[in-house]
Amino acid sequence: MHPIGVVQFGLGPIGKGIARTICEKKELTLVGGVDINPQYLGKDLGEVIGVGPLGVPVKGSLSELPLDKVQVVAHTTQSYIPQIHSQLEEIIRLKLHVVSTTEELSFPFIKNKEIVEKLNKLALENQVTVLGTGVNPGFLMDSLPLFLTSVLKKVNHIRVLRLMDAAKRRGPFQVKIGSGLSIEEFKRRVAEGSLGHVGLEESVYFVATSLGMNIASYIETIDPVTTDVLIKTEHVEVEAGKVRGLYQVGTALNQEGKELIKLEFNAFLNATDPHDLIEITGEPSLKLLIPGGTPGDIATTSIAVNCIPKVLSAPRGLITMKDISLSHNLGSF
């Protein structure tokens, strides 16, 4: 069986991580990279991602790459569908499948409906699959709890909590959660929609829709977590009294105001006792605890890579994680 040809579209920290992981998989082969960073253009992709020469280039657009052996594009650029729909259109028109870490693509059917309908129609016309995935959204707060409901006779309520030590995460993540901001600046950024975790609402509706829950309202709050002491990481410096992260909660209620789903996203520098917790109340009730938590960056790169073969046999159009066959590790043995 020939390895699946993959182009890495976007060479930020996650994109580079995906490209490095692809290099380790005998089932996959890295054909090229796409990025607009002038420091990368024309260079060998292997040199850019730190694995040594691969003999494959980095270009500014897909059309500049040899695509005859490409089947899938690993897409890692931005978080919101309006920011990336033109990139997706280009990929789809080239009849290439997509695995993307764009958070809104994890469940794209609740926002940007005109854009999503257009993309879905285009994907169906070109007989390709577009999948949004990642560790969160894509796994820990949606696909994993949904899978766990398989062994329950009845589900009444789902709670998922992530508590992360953000000091161990990549620089852009530490910035995204507000590290180093004053409380006033944090609140201003939240109000304008430029700060916080993207994808909590998508995770809620992914689970609710899959289970047939009737969600009447969705409430999301984002609050700052401050520090009493100076904190320095490789990427940021946070003075006492400033923000070191956030506490973000998404809650789904039914028509009677009863809570059905609660997702708690806690990410701040130097958090103690990091862990992931899933609690499902039902018949029977079930609890899953992951001590130490799931390492977010390597988990995101891994799930994206492990899903690449899945999109080849998945339904065409814009799909979600529940539409593919069970995802699992690829090529470790």
N, C-alpha and C positions, 0 to 999 in steps of 0.2 A: 504494500500500500504506500502510495506516495505521500510525503508530508504535506500538510495544509499550508499554502502560502499566505503569509500575513504581512500587512503593512501596519506600522505603528504611526497613528495620526495624532500628533501632540507629544512633545518631549519634555514635559514638566516632570516633577519627581515621580508621579504615578506612572506616566507614560514610559519613562526610562525603566522603572521597575518591571513593568509588563514586558518591555522589549528584552530585558535581561532574562526574565523567566522563560520567555519563548525560546531563547537560545539554549535553554537546558532541556527542552522537550523534543524528543526524537520524532514525535508526531507532527511537529510544527516546524516551519522554516521562515525566517525573517527575510523579507524581500526588499524592504526599504522603510524609510521614515519620512514623515511630513511635519514640518514646523516652520513658523514664520520668523523665528529668531535668527538674525543675520549671522550670529556667531556659529550656527550649526550648518548653514546652507553650504552644500558642496562637500561637506566632510563625510568621512566614513561613519556610518551609524554606530558601528562597534566602538569607535573611538569616543563618540559622543556619550554613549551609555556606559563606558568604562570596562569593556570586555576585550578590548584589542580589535585589530582590523577584521572586518567581516566581508569586505568587498562589496558592500551594498551602500547606496548613497542616502543622504538626507536632502530632500528637495522642498521647495516652497509650496508645491501643489501636487496632488495625485497624478495629474495629467503628465507630469514630467518624469514619472517612474515607469519602468517596464512592468505592465500589469498582466501579461499573458499567463503568469503562474500564480497570480493572487486570487484568493477566494474570499478572504475575510479581512476587514479593516478593524483593528483595535483602536477605538476612538476615545481620547482623553483630553478634552480641551476646556470646556466650561460647564457650569452647573445648570443653566436654564435653557429650555428648548428654543425660545426666540433668539438666543445668542448663537445657536449651532445649527439651525434648520437648513441654512444654505450649504453648510458643510455636508450634512446628511443627504441633501438633494444631489449634490455632486457625486457622492459615493454610490447612492442608489442608482443613479442614471448610468453608472459604469457597471451595473449589475454585480455589485459586491455586497456581501453580507456584512453586518455591523454588530460588534459588541462594544457598547459604550458605557463609560462611567458617569455620564451626565445624569445627575440625580433625578431630575424631573422625568427622564425617560424610564425610570424604574416602574412607574405606573402613570403613563402619559395622558390618561383619559379624563382627567378632572380639570385641566387648565389648557389654555392655548388650543381650543378645540378646532378652529379653522386650520391652523398649521398642522396639527396632529392628523386631521382627516386627510389633508393634502399629502402628507408624508406616507400615511398608510396606503392611500390609493396608489401613490407612485411606487411604493415597495411591492404591492401586489401586481402592478402592471409589469414590473421588472423581475418578478419572481425571486425576491430577496427577503431576508429576515433582518429585522432591526431589534436588538435586545439591549435593554438598559439593566445594568447590574452593578454590584459592588458589595462591600461588607455591610454598608448601612447608608442608604437603602440598598436592598437587594438580598440581604441574608439575615442578619441578626435580629432585626426588629420586624421582619415580615415573613420571608420565606421559611425561616427556621421555626418560629412559633406556629405558622400555618401547618407545616409538616407535623409538628408535635400534636396538633389536634386530631391527627389520623387515628390515634388510639383512644380517643374520648367518645363516649356515647352522646354527650351533650356539652356544648360550650356556653357558659354564661358571661364570662368576662376574661379579658386578656390584659395582662400588665407586663411590659418589658422595661427593664431598667439597665442602662449602661452607665458605669462610673469609670471614667478614663483619666489616667495621669497624662495630661496633654504635653508634659515636658518631654515625653518619650516619642512624640509625634513629629512629623516634618514641619518645617518652618511655616509654610502657607496655612497649615491647619491651626497652628498656634495664633497666627494673626486673625484667622477667620472667626475664632471664638472670642476675640476682643482683648487678648493679652496685652497689657501695658496701657490700656485706655483709662481715662477718668470715668467715673460713673456717669457723669453728664454726657460725655462723648459716646459712651456705650449706649445709653438710652436713645440718643439722637440717631445713631447708626441703626439701631433696631427699628426705630420708627420709619426710617427711610428704606428699610429692607435690604441693607447692605451688610448685615452681620448676622451670624448664626448658622446653625446646621440646616442645610437644604435637604428636603426629602422626608421629613417627619409626616407631613400630610399624605404624601404618596404612600408611605408605609401603612398608615392607618387605613386608607381606602383600598389598598391591595388586599389586606387581611379581611376587611369588612365585606368587600365585594365578593371575595372568594367564598366566604362563609354564608353569604346571603343576609348579612345584617342590614337592617334598615337604619341608616345614619341620618338623623334629622339635623344635627349641628356638630361642627368641629371647632374646638377652641385651642389656640396655641399661645403659650406664654414663653417669654425669654427674660430671665433675670440674671444680673451679674453676680459673680463670685469674686470677692476681693481678697487681698493678702494683707497681713499685719507686718510682714517682713519683706526685705528686698529679695527678689527671685531673679536669678540669671540662668538662662539656658543658652544653647548654642545659637539660638535665633533671636531671642527677645530679652529685654531687661525690664522688670516690673518693680516699680517703687512701692513701698508700703502705702496702703490706702488706695492703690490702683487695682484695676480688674485683672484677675488671673485666669478667667474663663467664664463659663456660663452654666446655667441650669435651665434647660428647655423642655417643655412638656406639651405634648399633643394629646387631646382628649376627645373621644367621640361619644356622643350622647344619642339616645333614641328619642322618639316623639314625646315620651313621658318624662324626659330629663334624666333617665337612668344611664349611668356610665357603662359603656360596653368595652371600650378599649382605652388604655392609658399607656403612652410611651414616654419614658423619662430619659432624657439625653443629658448626662452630666459630664462635662469635659473642662477640666481646669488644671493648671500647673501644680505639680506636687500633691496631687490627690492621693490619699492613703486608702489602702484596701481596694484597689481597682477590681471590678468584677462585672460580669454580665449576668442578669437574672431574668428568667422568664417564668411567670406565674399564670397558669390557666385555671380558672375556677369553672368546674363543671362536674360531669359524671364520667370517670372520677376526676378529681382535681390533680394537677400535675405541676411540679416545680423543677426547673433546670437551672443550676448555678454553675458558672464558669469562673473559678477563682483566677484572679490575675487579669481577667478580661481577654478578649480576642485582639491580638495585635493588629490595629486597624490598617496600616499601610500595606504590610505584606499580605493581609487577608484580602484587601481590595485587588491588588495585582494578581493574586492567586486565583480568585474566583473569576476574574475577567479572562485569564488564560484558560482555565479549566472549562469555561463555557464556549470557547471557540469552536471545538468540534460539534457541540450541541446545536448550534444555529444552522448547520448544514442540513440537518434532518428535521428541524423544527417547522411549525407552520409559517407560511410567508406573511409579510406585513409587519406592523409594530406589535411586538409580543412582550410578555412579562415572564418572570422566572417560573411561574406555575405552568407555563405553556411548553417548557422544554422537558425532556426526560431528566431523571434525577442527576443533578450535577455531582461530580466527584473528582478526586485528584487525578491528574493526568501524568503518566509517564515517570513515576518514581521508581518503578521496578523493571 
